[in-house]
Amino acid sequence: MWEYFVSVALGIVILSFVFLKTKRTTTPQTTIVPLPVQTQSPKPVSKVTSTKKEKTVGQKKTGLQMSLFYYSQTGTAEEYCYRIEREAKNLGFETSVHDVDEYDRDQLCDESFIVFCAATYGEGDPPDNATEFHDWITSDERPDDFLNGVKFSVFGLGNSSYPHYNKVARVLDKRFHQLGAKRVGVRGEGDDDKQLEEDFTKWRESWWNEVCKEFNIDKTNQADNDKKPDRRTRMSVFTVDDPAITKLDMDKLRGSKAYEGREIYWGKVLVNKELHSPTSTRSCRHLEIEIGKLTYEPGDHVGIFPENNETLVHKLAARLNADLNQVIALYPVEGNLKLVPILGPCTLKRALLSYFDILSNPSKSVLRVLSYYTEDLEQKQKLEDLSSEDPTKALYYNEYIVTDQRTLFEVLKAFTSCKPDLSHLLEVLPRLSHRLYSISSSPKVHPGQVHVTAIVTKFMTRLKREHLGVCSTWLADEKRIPSESQSPVVPLFLRRSEFSMPSNPRSPIIMVGPGTGLAPFRGFIEHLSFLKSEGKEIGPAVLFFGCRNPQEDYIYQAELENYHKQGILSELHTAFSRVTSTDKTYVQDLMKKPEVAKKLFDLLSKDGYFYVCGDAGAMAKDVQETLLNIVASEGAMNLEDASAFLKSLQSSKRYLLDIWS
């Protein structure tokens, strides 16, 4: 054991000069030093040791310096930062990439050129890794000249189906300009509802022209773009008798980035049952999960960390010729020997089940890594074309990967001569993110529990592969159904939402929730029922619910009809879109009925609240258009005034959306 650490220490001394030249913050080299897989790793410690380089605050960076920051929820913004970094190095920039949550904010004003890749999450919020930084940079405490002399650029990642499209990027862009920073190029905005990758590629092409003009760079003299990039992580492999792991459960996910670095609660599944009838071709699950002392309000969300399909994990491991029982850990390359690993130690199987996203479309970064380890020249060239940043080749990626919805395993099956290095592949694979569900219960009625209403996602891809939603399929699996022989648990956390009930229970509420969009409203209605049982006066509650067929997918039908009889629901409107092949009725159709439209406007005029939950695509837009026309006709307004009326409802948080794409 001691001989091993002595040899490692000597190796570090001998290679120290080499490592200094391969750090991300130095001038790029055309070759990299291979990172050998270690057979042992040091014992982890409980606290992360900072690896940031010391720098005197107030000393402005000079030369071609670029610092990239990511606001990332699923890892896409982070990946985009590294792709920009790769191109920046080829142009001679000294670069560094930062998770804003781990960055020393006091050094921000000393940066030379800052580039943000910023995703908008939830209800126009920054991702979890950026909440504190975003609050800090937008605070009035920052002086107006805080970023004088700093140059910046912003690319936003959003989804146009949501009402706060790219809000975070727009706020950042405006705020940096307010603080005295100089904008380089126009702000880019990518739309995940359409072609995010294409948006990013097109923006980058024009943006690099502006950057080169700003810094007097000749693009024709850029370095070779096909060399392997510097490695960001190193993988340690443990032997079975290593004392560092003998007392640990290797089937447990651990590491500083495990479960996104969150504190999770392992909730016991108390109930897991089917809501659809046996004649339905789809599935919708109702779960009741114990949450201990965690608290929530109606309308809040529960985040659940799922697992990948175990069969797929075994197939992928076999294709990679990897041992699923091997115990591994991933560390940052720039870390010291006492740094807590990013991931592990745990078995490779646990990592592939719970940490890595192996079902989504492989990114260009993943495809580029695969190309490095592909022997057949024709296959290698195709992977290089698929991962190319050349806008003229963007169609290759969109058609082969995005449109055909290929997974990593499907790509590896097609490129038979690809034999990727496992540690390098794991470095670029995205992390498996949590899934948010609107809580479908009231804590007053079900203390110590959250209820989840989840439609099980299943469809056929163009390649005739049955695509199964990661989380919904995992929740529906028999291993998550409690019985006398098993008590399943799920890792979860609770998240506050602005999609909340009025503080005054007498305020009228109008709820539009087709399908599983009913979920938060079930919690609302339960809460109103509780208040009424306590002798409190409640206001009118109108529900619009829609599904395909009342005999198949009318979820919680008995509950809703009972609440209507009791007067908890003052009105219950139901729309069915698949009863016959010709007669299709949707929730917005019910809103258009003259007597209903009049009632809706009357309630909104009496300080009523309007809620919409469900599909962010056609449904939410159609409901808004219908409501706009109702306000115009019933309020004797033109469309401009009606639009202003709706905006006033939104600004006063009386028109709230909880939608997803």
SELUMTI-485773 format. One record per atom (N, C-alpha, C): x, y, z. Coordinates in pm, whole numbers, plus 50000, padded with zeros to 5 digits. Each point is the difference from the previous one (the first is absolute). Example, Ala and Ser with C-alpha at 12.3 -4.5 7.8 and 13.67 -1.06 7.14 Angstrom:
<atoms>
513194943150780
499115011950000
500905012050000
499655010549928
500825011950006
499235010950073
</atoms>
This chain:
<atoms>
500834987850000
499175012250000
500865012650000
501015000450095
500845011950008
500865001549874
500454988249944
500825000849879
499195006749887
498694997049997
499145005849896
499945015250009
499785005150121
499895014550017
501335007049975
501134993450036
501315005849971
500185001349849
499624989249927
500155000449855
499115010749939
498785001750053
499105010549952
500605013750024
500575002150119
500605012950034
501155003249905
500874990149974
501115002149908
499495003349860
498944992749961
499435002649868
499465014149988
499405004850108
499445013749999
501125010249987
501104997850072
501135009349992
500575000249858
500204987949942
500594999049867
499105006549895
498684997950016
499075004949898
499435013850029
500455006550108
499385012750041
500085010349889
501155000449928
500125009749893
499014997349887
499824986949972
499054996249894
498595003950038
499624997250125
498645003250043
499755014949997
501025008150031
499815014449995
499675004549858
500514992949901
499735003849862
498684994749949
499374990950074
498754994349950
498805004950077
500175009250093
498855005450072
499155008449906
498715000750027
499075007249913
500305014849996
500665005450103
500225014450006
501305004149933
500664991149925
501245003549932
499834998549850
501025004549926
499964998949855
499874985549957
499094996749909
499764986249963
501184993749929
500174987050019
501034992449932
499344991549891
500784995649905
499454991949893
499914985450038
500624996150111
499884986350051
499705000550147
499494989150052
499734999450143
500724988150060
500265001150128
500614989050072
498934989950035
500144987249961
498994990050036
499824999250150
498774998350044
499704998850141
499784985550034
500964993450062
499854985750030
498934997750104
499304988749989
499024996050100
500744994950123
499705005550115
500674995850122
499394987050052
500814992050063
499494987650057
499555002050142
500365011350060
499555003350134
499765014950005
499255004350101
499835014350019
500075002850148
500325012350036
500065003450142
498634999450063
499984998550130
498744999950071
499355013649991
498705000549972
499335012949992
499915006650136
499965013349999
499825007450124
498665006849994
499565005550109
498635005150009
499835013749941
501085007349976
499865013749952
500745001949869
499385007249907
500645002649872
501095010450019
501184997349945
501095009550006
500005008249873
500055013250011
499945008649883
501204997849910
499745000249869
501094998449903
500205012849919
499345010950039
500135012449924
501385006150021
500535005849892
501315006350008
499885013350075
500985003150079
500005012550075
500255011649905
499285010750019
500205011949918
499685012150084
500785010149986
499795012250077
498805007449946
499015002550086
498825007449958
500415014149962
499485004949887
500345013349954
501044999949890
500584988449971
500994998649894
499324994749876
499775008749902
499274996349879
500814990049918
499334989449951
500674990449914
500375006749868
501134996349945
500455005949876
500174989349893
500205004449874
500174990549892
498654994549956
500054989449919
498784993649952
499484990550107
499135005050085
499444992350110
498504998649980
499494987950019
498554997849993
499584991150116
499045004850077
499454992250112
498554996849967
499684987149998
498664995649964
499264995250124
498735003950010
499184996650116
498714993449953
499564989950072
498764993549960
498955000250110
498785003149956
498784998250079
499374987449942
500154988750064
499604987549937
499184991350093
498864995249950
499164990950078
500204985649955
500104997849870
500124986449948
501394996949946
500895010149993
501354997849950
500245005449861
498945004249929
500185004949863
500775013149997
499665009450087
500725012850004
501474997850036
500264990650088
501384996750036
500754994649878
499354991049928
500634994449880
500295010849897
499075009549984
500205010849905
501225008450038
500205002150129
501175007650045
501294993149958
500054987050017
501214992649964
500214999749849
498945000249924
500145000449854
500535013649955
499525010750064
500545013349969
501465000750043
500304994250116
501385000250050
500944993449900
499594988949944
500834992749904
500335008849880
499005007149950
500245008949887
500855012050041
499775005050121
500775011650048
501484996750011
500304988150047
501414996150011
500664999549863
499264995549900
500564999549866
500295013849944
499355010150056
500245013849957
501025007150087
500564992850098
501065005850082
499575005350134
498734998450039
499545004650130
500514990950112
500345006050112
500174992450124
498624999450064
499564988150037
498604998250038
499844993350135
498845002050056
499584992750120
498484998849996
499484988850051
498564997650004
499574998850145
498905006650036
499595000650140
498534996550020
499754992150099
498664998750057
499825012350088
499025008549970
499885012750072
499834998050151
499474988550037
499804997250142
501324998450075
501064996449926
501294997350063
501025011049971
499575010649937
500925010749959
500135010650110
501205005450015
500265010950094
499505013049938
498835004650043
499365011549936
500845012750008
500825001250102
500805012150016
500985001949884
500264989449924
500935001149888
499315003749869
498685001050002
499265002349876
500425013049933
500185010550079
500335013049942
501425000449945
500804989850028
501374999549950
500144991349876
498894994249955
500034992049878
500165009249879
500504994449892
500195007649877
498804998349906
499654987549972
498904997049908
499194988550059
498735002850028
499114990350064
498964995249900
499814986949993
498984994249914
499074991550085
498725002649989
498994992450075
499194991349907
499834987450037
498984991349941
498994997650111
498825005949986
499065000650112
498644994249962
499604989850072
498694993949978
498955006650089
498785000649950
498865004450079
499224987650043
499644999750126
499444987950059
498705003450072
499074990350001
498775001650079
499195012049957
499715008750094
499145011649975
500825012549972
500954998649905
500875011249966
501145001650098
500364989350069
501035000650104
501354995449947
501095004050068
501314994249966
500054985650049
500844991749939
500154986350049
500524999850143
499904988450062
500374998950141
501455003750026
500894997249902
501425002950024
500315014949993
499015008149957
500285014149977
499145009450085
499204994650088
499065008550075
500705010850081
501004996150078
500695009750086
500765010349917
500694995449898
500755009449916
499065009849932
498874994949948
499055008649929
499435010750093
499654995950121
499505009750097
501065010550031
501254995550006
501115009050033
500265010149889
500044995349876
500345009049890
498865009649969
498764996150029
498865008849972
499665008950118
500714998550111
499745008150119
500375014649978
499255008850061
500285014449992
501295003750073
500564990750075
501235002850073
501205001349907
499904994849878
501125001249906
500015014249944
501145007050006
500095013749948
499885000349848
499605011449946
499765001249856
501264997949917
501175002350059
501254998349925
500714987150038
499274990650057
500604987850054
500784992149895
499525000149876
500634992049896
500625008649890
500365012250034
500685008649903
501284993149950
500195000149870
501204994049943
499874985249968
498884993950041
499764985849972
499174998749873
500334990249918
499214997049881
499204987250025
498844999049936
499154988450028
499154996249880
499564987550002
499034994849902
499094990250072
498794998449946
499024991250063
499314991549893
499914986950028
499134991349921
498994993650094
498735001149965
498954994850086
499414987149947
499604991350091
499344987549965
498605000350062
498984999249916
498645000650050
499064991549917
498725001850025
498974992649927
498855009649975
499735002749873
498995010049964
498594995950036
499814987450041
498664995850044
499665006050136
501015004450072
499805005250134
499875015249997
499295005650098
499745014449997
501235008750025
501034994650067
501185008150032
501184995649915
499804999949871
501014995149907
501335007550014
501044992750036
501365005450012
500075012450090
499175000250102
499985011650089
501335002050070
500624989250046
501255001250077
501105006149914
500154995349876
501035005549911
499765014749973
498755003749982
499675014049972
500315008850121
499714995050118
500315007550123
501515001650015
500744989249978
501465000650010
500585010049901
499544999249877
500505008849894
499775014750037
498815003050045
499665013850039
500795004350123
500134990950096
500675003550126
501495002749979
500674991849921
501435002349976
500235013349930
499125003549908
500115012949933
499785011450100
499054998450092
499745010250102
501205002250090
500754989150024
501145000850091
501285004549931
499885004649876
501155005949932
500764991049907
499614987549987
500714990849913
499655002849854
500944996549910
499805002349858
499544987149933
498865000649931
499454988449932
500774997249872
500374987449980
500684995849877
499044990949922
499525004849887
499044992349922
498615000750061
499024995349927
498635000250049
499744987950090
499065001550090
499614988950087
499404988949915
500424987850026
499434988649929
498904993650082
499004994649931
498904993350069
499684986849929
500134989150071
499684986949945
498654995250049
499254993749911
498644995650032
499954984850001
499854994350118
499964985550015
498714994149946
499005008549976
498754995149943
500124997849850
501095005249942
500204998849855
501354993549973
501015008149972
501324994649968
501065007450082
500164996050124
500975006450089
501414999149943
500394988249955
501354998049946
500255008849878
499015001049913
500155008349881
500105014750037
499215004350099
500065013950046
501385003250055
500564990750077
501315002050060
501085000949892
499934991449901
500994999949892
499955012949919
498795004549964
499865012249920
500495012250079
499635000650127
500445011450082
501525000350009
500604988450024
501454999350021
500765004749876
499494996649884
500685003949877
500115015249989
498885007150018
500035014649991
500715006250120
499834993650117
500615005350122
501524999649992
500564989149947
501464999249990
500545010849908
499265003749898
500445011049914
500125012950080
499035002550086
500045012150084
501144999350102
500224988150056
501084998450098
501355002549934
500204994049885
501275001849930
500235014649961
498935006849963
500115014249968
500355008150125
499374996750112
500245007350126
501434998250049
500564987949982
501334997150055
501084999349891
499675004549879
500975000449891
500644986349975
499164989949984
500464986349978
499774996249855
500994993949940
499884994949864
499534985550008
498744997549963
499434986550011
500724989949912
500645004749893
500664990649909
501234993650062
500485005750112
501204994850064
499694991550122
498754995650014
499654992150118
500674986449996
500204994450119
500704987250014
499144988649948
500624988349991
499314987949954
498824997150092
498814998749943
498794998250079
499674985550028
500814990649950
499664985950010
500764992750111
500805007150073
500764993650106
499124997450122
500364989950076
499244997050121
500125011550098
498915003850065
500065010850099
500634995150129
500385009550084
500524996450131
498924992650078
500424990150073
499064992450081
499605007950124
498744998250041
499485007350115
499884991250124
499934987049980
499874990950114
500994988549986
500264993450109
500794987750000
499194989550076
500104987949954
499234989250062
500924990950080
499604997250122
500704990550084
499224987050005
500724988949995
499394986850010
500514993450128
499084995050080
500344994350130
500094984849992
500924994650073
500064985450015
499044995950111
499564987549998
498974995550094
500465000650145
501324998950022
500495000050137
500525013650043
499725010449922
500465013450036
499335004450130
500785003550103
499415004150128
499135012549989
500185007749893
499195012149983
498544996949971
499714987649956
498624996849962
499424988050071
500814992850078
499524987550058
498815001950093
499875011750062
498915002250094
498855008149939
500075002349869
498985008049933
499104991249914
498755004449986
499074993249911
500245005349859
500574991749914
500385004549866
498815001249905
498834995750044
498805001749918
499315013350030
500615008150085
499445013050037
500685010949919
499215008849940
500545011149924
500565010450097
501235003949979
500635010250085
500945008549916
500475010950059
500865009449931
499435014050012
500845010149975
499575013950019
498895004149904
499914993249884
498965003449903
498874989749998
500054990250088
498924990050006
498695007050036
498944996449932
498695006250020
500105015249991
500855004449905
500185014349971
500515007750121
500634992950093
500515006550120
498935004050099
498794994949982
498885003550088
499944991150123
499325005250100
499624991650113
498684993349962
500014987049992
498804992949958
499394992450116
498734996849983
499294991950099
499544987349931
500224988750065
499564987349943
498584997250049
499045003149913
498594998750037
499474986049973
499344994650098
499414986749985
498725000849919
499904991649897
498794999649917
498934992150074
498925006850033
498914993850075
498934994049908
499735007149890
498994995549902
500545002749861
499794990749908
500385001949861
499004992249915
499035007149943
498914993149930
499705006649866
499334992349914
499625004749868
498725008350008
499975011249927
498825008649997
499134997849877
500604995449891
499234997549879
499264986750010
498954998849921
499244987549998
500754989549918
499644987350015
500694989349924
499885001549849
498995007349952
499825001649855
500915010949941
500655007850085
500875010749952
501294994149944
500505005949893
501274995649941
501195006950066
499725008950094
501065007250069
499964996650149
500945005950075
500074997650143
500245013050074
499345001550114
500215011650086
500034994950144
501065003650071
500184994750136
499675010450106
499424995050108
499775008150120
500904994450109
500895008550052
500914995850107
499785008550124
500104993550114
499985006950129
501324996850068
500775010550030
501374998450047
500175007050134
500594993150093
500275005550133
501185009749991
499905011750068
501055010249991
500545004450135
499684992550105
500545003450131
499575013850046
500985008450036
499725013350053
500095010949894
500164996349874
500035009949893
498625006749988
500005012549961
498735007549992
499805005749859
498745002349967
499675005849870
498635006550008
499655007149894
498695006149986
499384995049869
498675000449989
499394996049873
500575008049884
500324993249892
500605006549885
501504998449990
500644995550109
501454997949997
500354987649919
501304998149977
500474988949919
500834990250083
500004987649957
500904990050055
500964995949889
501285000450030
501024995649905
500404985850032
499984991449900
500334985850019
501204996549913
500964993250058
501164995249926
499754985549958
499834997549871
499704986649953
501254991849972
499814988049951
501084991549953
499764996449855
501094997849928
499904995349862
499524985649996
499534996049885
499554986349979
501174990450017
499834990150087
501114990950033
500424991649880
499074996049917
500344992349880
500895008149907
499685012849983
500825008749915
501395001750059
500085001250131
501305001350066
500884987849971
499434988150008
500764987849973
500424999449853
499125004049909
500355000049858
501145009749972
499925011950061
501035010149978
501344995350055
499994994150119
501244995250060
500634988949915
499174991249945
500514989249915
500645005849874
499365010249942
500565006349880
501325006950030
500145005550120
501235006950040
501044990450056
499614987150010
500894990050058
500435004150141
499035004950077
500275005350134
499384991150106
500674999050113
499554992050113
499115008650090
498724996650007
499065008050079
500294999250149
500704989850045
500324998650142
501275007550039
500715005549901
501225007550029
499655012550080
500775002750105
499785011850083
500855011549946
499365011249972
500705011449940
499725012750080
500805010249970
499765013550051
500555009749898
499335011349982
500465010549909
500435012150081
501175005349965
500575011750067
500305010849897
499985012750039
500465010549909
501494998449975
500435002649878
501424999049969
500815009650085
499455012050023
500765010250072
499924998550151
499334989750047
499854998250144
501244994350065
500065001150134
501114994050072
499614986150048
500904993150061
499784986150036
498964998050111
499585010750065
499034998650108
498615005049960
499855003349872
498735005549955
498904989450002
498815004050044
498844991149994
499684997349853
499804987649961
499724997249859
498695006349954
499945003249871
498765004849940
498954988950008
500464988049971
499144988250001
500744988550065
499304992650086
500574988050058
500705002550133
500654989350050
500094986949936
498674992450004
499714993749886
498824991549987
500234990849880
499164990149984
500154991149886
499665007349871
500574995549891
499675005749870
498514998249973
499434989050045
498574997749979
499185010950068
500345003350124
499255010550070
500175013349928
501195002849951
500245012649929
499155000849874
499934989149923
499225000049877
498504999950027
499614994350111
498585000050036
499545013750048
500785006450084
499505011650074
500675013349971
501175000049938
500745012649985
500055005049857
500174991249904
500185004149861
498704998849921
499785009949913
498854999749910
500424992549874
499514987849985
500404991749886
498894998549897
498865006350022
498864998349909
499765012149911
500505011650038
499775011949919
500904999749876
499735009149906
500845000849880
501435003350039
500994992249955
501395003350033
500385013549941
500685008050077
500405013449957
501164999249903
500345011349940
501145000549910
501304997150075
500065004050126
501204997150079
500194985050016
498914992750023
500084985450013
500424993849867
499405004649890
500334994549868
501455002849964
500495011750040
501395003349970
500954990650074
499694997150124
500834990650076
499954986249936
498834995749957
499894987049933
500874999549875
500085011249929
500805000349876
501474997650029
500495004450117
501404998150034
500384985250010
499004991750032
500294985950027
499374990849894
499785005449881
499424992249890
501094996649900
500164987249970
501104995349916
499685001049851
498804996149959
499635000449860
499945014549953
500735003349895
500135013949955
498675005849953
499194991949933
498715005049953
499085003150118
499964991050098
499185002450119
500545011950079
501305001050008
500625011250072
499625013349937
500035000549866
499655012249930
498545003850023
499124990050002
498585003050022
499785005650140
500684994450099
499875005350137
500575014150009
501085002649927
500565013549999
499035009849935
499324995549895
499015008749936
498805002550092
499574989550069
498875001450092
500315009550115
501265000350043
500385008350114
500595013349957
500035002649870
500625012249949
499255012550045
500765010650024
499405012950034
499765008449874
500344994549885
499795006849873
498505001249972
499475012249990
498555001749977
499494992749876
500874998149900
499564993349878
499764985150023
500484994750112
499814985950031
498974997850112
499355010850041
499044999050111
498864990549969
499644998949872
498894991449961
500294985450032
501274995949991
500364986250029
499554996250141
500375008550095
499664997150140
498505000350022
499345010149946
498565001450022
499234988149945
500404995349882
499284988849938
500334986750067
501274997250017
500434986950048
499774998150149
500205010550078
499894998850146
498675005050053
499665012649969
498825006350060
498704994449942
499865000749868
498764995649937
499774985050021
501064992149984
499874985550019
500044995950147
500275009450089
500014997750145
500904988250039
501195000149945
500954989450032
500565001750140
500254988950064
500634999850132
501474996649985
500745001050108
501414996550000
500204985549957
499174991150052
500144985949967
499764997649851
499025006849943
499714998449858
501155005149913
500635010750043
501165005249927
501154990050007
500264994750118
501094990350016
499744987349920
498744996049988
499674988349919
500295002749852
499755012249956
500205003449859
501485001449966
500785005250094
501435002249975
500804989050069
500064988949931
500544987750060
501485000650032
500765008549931
501445000750026
500345009850111
499015006050059
500245009550110
500204992350130
501145002150062
500314993550128
500455010850098
499055007550052
500365011850080
500654996650133
500905008850041
500564999150133
498905003450100
499764991150097
498875001850091
500115013050078
501175003150052
500145012050082
499735012649919
500425000149873
499775011749915
498525001349965
499344988949974
498575000349969
499195004950120
500314994950118
499275004150119
500195014950028
501145005449961
500275014250023
499005008949928
499574995949881
499165008849919
498524996050001
499674988650058
498594996350008
499255009850091
498795004049962
499235009050087
499524992850125
499695007850103
499484994350124
498494997849987
499544989650064
498574997050003
499345009750098
499135008449950
499415010350085
498694995350063
499595007150104
498754996950067
498815003549910
498874994450033
498755003549932
499075006650101
499405011149958
499085007150088
498564995949973
499254997850107
498584997049990
499225009750089
498895004849949
499115008250082
499394991150107
500115004050124
499464991950109
498475000249992
499404988250004
498544999049983
499304996950132
500435006950105
499364997850132
500155012650084
499245000450109
500105010850097
500614994650129
500985007150057
500614995250124
499024999850117
498925007649990
498995000250106
499184987150000
499814994449881
499214987849987
500894987650011
501255001249952
500934988650001
501325004350065
500005002450130
501245004350066
501094989549987
501225004949974
501154991049988
500054992349870
499195004249901
499984993149871
499975010049885
500524995749884
499705006849874
499384989649908
499055004549920
499424991449898
500515004549864
500264990349913
500525002749867
499084993749897
499695007549896
499184995049889
500875000449875
500394988349949
501004999549892
499514991749882
499905006349885
499704992749877
501284992749956
499884987649960
501164992249959
500285002749852
501165005749973
500375003849864
500454987949920
499414998249882
500374988849913
499595003349857
500964999249908
499695002449859
501074993249914
499714998749870
500924993949905
500815010849929
501314997949991
500845009249926
499984996449852
500645008349918
500074997149856
500784987349972
500854996150095
500784987749984
499254987850049
498705001950032
499144989250049
500464994750136
500645008850078
500354996450136
498955005850095
499544991950093
499045004950098
500745008450103
499705012949999
500635009150095
499175000650127
500644997650112
499325000150130
500555011550084
499115008250054
500435010850087
500784994650119
501125006250031
500894994750105
499294999350135
499475011350046
499455000450135
498644993350010
499125003049906
498644994350009
500034984849989
500864994749912
500124985549986
500594993850127
500985006950056
500634995250124
498994999850115
499185010450010
498995000450106
498934989249982
499704996949873
498954990149972
500494985750014
501314998250010
500564986550010
499514993150126
499834987049992
499484992450114
500915001050122
501275003449980
500915001550114
499665012350083
499225009249944
499585011950075
498574998650052
499414988149991
498664997750052
500104992850134
499555006250107
500164993850133
499174987350015
500544990850078
499314987450028
500524994750132
499514988450040
500474994150124
501484996549995
500504997649881
501394995749985
500965011449968
499495012049967
500905011049969
499395013450041
500905009050045
499625013650037
500895009649922
499645003049876
500865008349915
500145014350051
501145006049971
500255014050034
500505007249875
499795013149997
500475008149887
500725012350055
501125004049935
500725012250043
499275012349949
499735009550088
499205011449961
500395012650076
499495011149954
500085012850071
498755007949964
499675010150080
498835008349974
500445013849955
499225005849910
500355013049942
498815009550008
500255011850054
498955010050009
499625005049862
498745003849985
499515004949872
499155012550022
500005008649898
499135011850005
498574996449960
499804987649958
498684995349960
499224996550126
499665010350074
499414997950133
498585005450007
499294995450101
498615004250020
499945014250054
498885007049980
499855013550056
500104999750153
500565010450057
500095000650146
498625001250063
499055005749926
498635001250048
499174988549942
499554990550080
499264988549947
498675003649937
499535012450022
498745004249938
500195005149857
501275001549958
500265004749864
499584989349899
499325003849892
499604990249897
501244994349930
499954987249967
501094993949924
499424992449881
500665001549886
499644993049877
501194991149964
499774987149987
501074990449977
499794992949867
501035000249916
499964993149871
501104989650000
499614987150004
501004989550011
499614987149932
500204998849869
499714987349933
501074989550031
499604987349996
500964989250026
500635001050137
501314997650006
500705001050129
500205014450042
499555009549917
499975013950043
499055002150115
499184989850028
499095000550115
500764999350132
501234994849997
500734996650122
500005011050107
500505012149973
500035009950107
498615004150045
499034999449909
498645004150035
499334989950093
500414987649992
499524990250099
500455004450139
501245005050010
500475005250127
499245012550043
499725008949903
499235012050030
498624996450057
499344990649930
498634996450038
500004993150137
500974991250024
500114993750132
500175010650108
500795010149970
500265010650099
498725007950028
499245003149895
498735007050019
499034991650082
500014986949975
499144991050076
500365000250148
501315000250028
500455000550139
499555013050066
500185011349930
499625012950057
498505000450029
499224994649909
498545000050020
499644991350119
500714988750018
499714991350115
500365006750132
500895010149992
500395007550118
499055011850026
498985001049918
499015010650019
500355013049932
501025000049912
500415012349933
499245001649868
499745012349966
499305003049876
500964999249882
499614993349894
500834999149880
499275006249883
500775004949904
499425006649884
499664990249890
499485005049888
499674991349886
501254993249945
499864987449964
501114992449941
499484993049875
500525004149885
499564994849871
501134991649940
499664987849958
501014991149941
499614996149858
500995001349910
499884994849864
500974988249988
499454988249978
500844988149986
499724993449866
501044994949938
499824993449872
500814987249992
499494990449925
500724987649974
499484994349869
500464988149962
499584994249872
498614993850008
499824991350097
498754992550008
499634997950146
498795003350041
499634998650141
500044985650050
499954990449907
500044986050040
501434994850015
500995008249964
501384995250001
500955008150086
499975013349986
501055007950066
499455012150077
498794998950050
499445010550085
500534997550141
501175005650030
500664997250128
499305007450115
499954993550113
499395005550122
498535004049978
499314993049911
498635003649966
499085000150121
500034989450080
499114999150116
500275011350099
501275003250021
500365010950093
499435013249951
500225003049873
499565012949946
498495001550005
499314989649963
498545000750001
499475001350142
500664993850095
499605001250141
500255014150051
501165005949964
500285013950041
498985009649940
499554997049878
499005008549936
498674999150075
499624987950038
498764998250075
500055007150135
501174999950063
500155006350130
500085015249993
500175005249878
500105014549985
501415005350013
500964991150018
501405004550004
500365005549862
499644992549897
500095004849863
498665006249964
500005012849975
498735006549963
499594996249858
501014997549913
499704995749864
501054989849957
499554989449930
500894989849946
499684998349851
500945004249916
499834999149855
500964989349946
499484990449926
500834989149947
499924999449848
501174998249938
500104999349854
500654986849961
499434993449900
500514987049956
500315000749849
501224996549964
500465002249863
500034987549913
499714988150057
500094987849920
498784990950018
498875005550034
498814991850016
499544994949864
500055008849901
499734995949861
501145005049913
500054995549879
501085003949910
499825014249946
498815005550010
499745013249942
499735010750104
499374996450111
499635009850102
501095001050105
500845010249987
501105002150095
499795012950076
499944998950130
499795011750084
501195001750093
500505012550008
501145003150086
499585010450104
500845001850101
499625008950110
499705014149951
500765004949902
499775013649952
498655001349929
499514988749946
498675000449937
498925002550104
500174994150118
499025002150107
500045014350051
501195006049999
500125013950047
499265009749908
499854996349872
499405009049901
498495001050011
499364990550068
498555000550011
499585013450061
498995006549943
499645013650043
499785001450151
499224990850059
499735001350143
501264997550084
500884991349950
501254997250071
500945011949988
500135005449880
500885011549977
499605011750088
498705002450009
499525011050084
500374997850146
499884987550045
500324996950139
501505001650027
500814995849906
501455001150018
500435014650013
499515008449912
500385014150007
499495006450128
498824996050042
499435005450124
500884996450120
500494987550004
500854995750111
501355007249998
500565001749879
501285007049990
499865014750039
498845005749974
499765014050037
499815001650150
499774988850068
499815000350146
501234994250071
501195004049951
501284995850060
500204984949993
499474993849892
500194985749984
501404996649950
500354987250016
501314994849958
499784989849888
500895000349900
499894991049886
501264991349992
499824986850005
501134990750001
499914990749879
501174997149941
500084990449891
501144990450029
499734987149989
501054990050020
499894989349892
501144996449942
500004989549898
500985002949889
499674995449881
500865001049883
500265014549961
501305003149983
500385013749967
499785003349853
499734989849920
499845002349857
498645005749965
499214992249930
498735004949947
499025003850110
499894991650104
498975002450102
500155013650066
501175002950056
500195012550074
499805012249910
500474999049876
499855011349908
498555001949959
499314988849975
498595000949962
499145005550113
500324995950122
499255005050116
500225015050016
501235004449981
500295014450014
499285008149892
500024994949878
499315007149892
498505000650027
499454989150050
498584999750032
499685010050111
500845000350102
499785009350111
500125014549951
500945002549912
500165013549945
498735004449929
499434991149920
498775003449927
498815001750094
499984992150108
498925001450098
500075013650068
501205004150040
500185013050066
499605011349905
500384998449872
499685010549903
498495001149979
499344988649983
498565000449970
499175003450123
500274993650112
499205002350120
500325013450066
501245004549981
500385012850061
499905011749905
499464997549879
499845010549898
501325007349976
501074992149978
501335005749977
500494995949861
500955007949949
500714995349882
501084990350046
500644993149905
500974989650037
501205005750074
500385012349967
501145006250069
499695002150148
498815005150028
499605002250140
499804986750072
499464990149929
499814986850061
501344993750034
500985002049912
501354994850027
500605006950122
499785012850012
500505007450116
499334995050128
498714996549990
499274994750114
500644986950048
500324991149904
500624987350037
501395002150058
500755009649944
501335002850053
499935005350143
498965007650029
499835004950138
499694988550094
499254990049951
499744988150081
501314992550028
500834998949897
501274993050016
500925007350096
500095013149987
500915007650087
499554999850145
498694998750023
499484999150137
499884985650047
500584990749920
500024985650032
498594994350018
499105004849913
498644994649997
499734992049873
501004999149914
499954991449882
501314992050002
499894987550044
501194992050026
500014987349915
501184996449954
500184988349915
500964990050065
499674987349988
500894989050038
499974990449882
500885002449904
499924992849873
501334993449966
499944990249912
501204992849959
499884996149854
501144997449938
500004996349858
500304985149985
</atoms>
